[in-house]
């Protein structure tokens, strides 16, 4: 009985690790973002899901974040350019963030480039 419980626990633990979102592990970041840690994690999860749908993998190794100067929006938000090393390729995204009427922040992610070799950019 103990052995079956141990096997079941191992299967449940493995399934939990395999299904974690992109931001559930440590990502090397550089640059500057105005996003809170929670908002940055939500954006990275969205980009990870996009990467999974377009490249077959959601693993994000690193992210370089840059605030776009003069990008203030009428909604009180701003834009940033995030360059990610995801699934052995680089890709650039425009991330626009603004205050949500429900509290917190809303955001939009727009891919600016396709998947590029790591030595590009």
C-alpha positions as CSV (number, residue, x, y, z in Angstrom):
1,X,0.0,0.0,0.0
2,X,2.8,2.4,0.8
3,X,4.4,1.8,-2.5
4,X,1.2,2.6,-4.4
5,X,0.8,5.9,-2.4
6,X,4.4,6.9,-3.2
7,X,3.9,6.2,-6.9
8,X,0.6,8.1,-7.0
9,X,2.2,11.1,-5.2
10,X,5.1,11.0,-7.7
11,X,2.7,11.1,-10.6
12,X,0.8,14.0,-9.2
13,X,4.0,15.9,-8.5
14,X,5.3,15.3,-12.0
15,X,2.0,16.4,-13.6
16,X,2.1,19.6,-11.5
17,X,5.6,20.5,-12.6
18,X,4.9,19.7,-16.3
19,X,1.8,22.0,-16.3
20,X,3.3,25.0,-14.6
21,X,3.1,28.3,-16.5
22,X,6.2,30.0,-18.1
23,X,6.8,32.3,-15.1
24,X,6.8,29.5,-12.5
25,X,10.6,29.1,-12.8
26,X,13.5,31.6,-12.5
27,X,14.0,33.7,-15.6
28,X,17.1,35.8,-16.2
29,X,16.0,39.4,-16.7
30,X,17.8,42.5,-17.8
31,X,16.8,46.1,-18.5
32,X,14.0,48.0,-16.9
33,X,10.2,47.4,-16.7
34,X,7.5,49.4,-14.9
35,X,5.4,46.2,-14.4
36,X,4.9,44.8,-11.0
37,X,6.3,41.3,-10.4
38,X,2.8,39.9,-10.7
39,X,2.1,41.8,-13.9
40,X,5.5,40.7,-15.4
41,X,4.7,37.1,-14.5
42,X,1.3,37.4,-16.2
43,X,2.9,38.9,-19.3
44,X,5.5,36.1,-19.4
45,X,2.9,33.5,-19.0
46,X,1.0,35.0,-22.0
47,X,4.1,35.1,-24.1
48,X,5.0,31.5,-23.0
49,X,1.5,30.4,-24.2
50,X,2.0,32.2,-27.5
51,X,5.5,30.6,-27.9
52,X,3.9,27.1,-27.2
53,X,1.3,27.8,-29.9
54,X,3.7,29.1,-32.5
55,X,6.9,27.2,-31.7
56,X,5.9,24.1,-29.8
57,X,7.6,25.1,-26.5
58,X,6.9,27.6,-23.7
59,X,10.2,27.6,-22.0
60,X,11.5,31.2,-21.6
61,X,15.2,31.4,-20.6
62,X,15.7,35.2,-20.4
63,X,14.0,38.5,-21.0
64,X,15.3,42.0,-21.7
65,X,12.8,44.7,-20.9
66,X,12.9,48.3,-22.1
67,X,10.4,51.1,-21.5
68,X,9.6,52.9,-24.7
69,X,10.4,56.6,-24.2
70,X,7.3,58.9,-24.8
71,X,4.9,55.9,-25.0
72,X,2.4,57.2,-22.5
73,X,-1.1,56.3,-23.6
74,X,-4.4,58.1,-23.1
75,X,-5.5,55.4,-20.7
76,X,-2.6,56.2,-18.3
77,X,-0.4,53.4,-19.5
78,X,2.8,52.9,-21.4
79,X,4.6,50.6,-23.8
80,X,7.7,48.4,-23.4
81,X,9.8,46.3,-25.8
82,X,10.6,42.8,-24.4
83,X,13.2,40.7,-26.1
84,X,12.9,37.1,-25.1
85,X,15.1,34.0,-25.5
86,X,12.4,31.4,-25.7
87,X,12.7,27.8,-26.9
88,X,16.2,28.4,-28.4
89,X,15.2,31.4,-30.4
90,X,14.9,35.2,-29.8
91,X,11.7,37.1,-30.3
92,X,10.7,40.7,-29.7
93,X,7.3,41.8,-28.3
94,X,5.7,45.2,-27.7
95,X,3.9,45.0,-24.3
96,X,1.4,47.8,-23.6
97,X,0.1,48.1,-20.0
98,X,-2.5,50.4,-18.5
99,X,-4.6,50.6,-15.3
100,X,-7.6,48.4,-15.2
101,X,-11.0,49.8,-14.2
102,X,-11.4,46.6,-12.1
103,X,-8.1,47.2,-10.2
104,X,-4.6,46.1,-11.1
105,X,-3.5,46.4,-14.7
106,X,-4.5,45.2,-18.2
107,X,-2.0,44.5,-20.9
108,X,-1.6,43.7,-24.6
109,X,1.2,41.7,-26.2
110,X,2.1,42.2,-29.8
111,X,4.9,40.2,-31.5
112,X,7.2,42.5,-33.4
113,X,9.4,39.8,-35.0
114,X,9.1,36.1,-35.8
115,X,11.4,33.6,-34.1
116,X,15.0,34.5,-34.8
117,X,18.3,32.7,-34.3
118,X,19.9,33.4,-30.9
119,X,22.7,35.3,-32.5
120,X,20.3,37.7,-34.2
121,X,19.4,41.2,-32.8
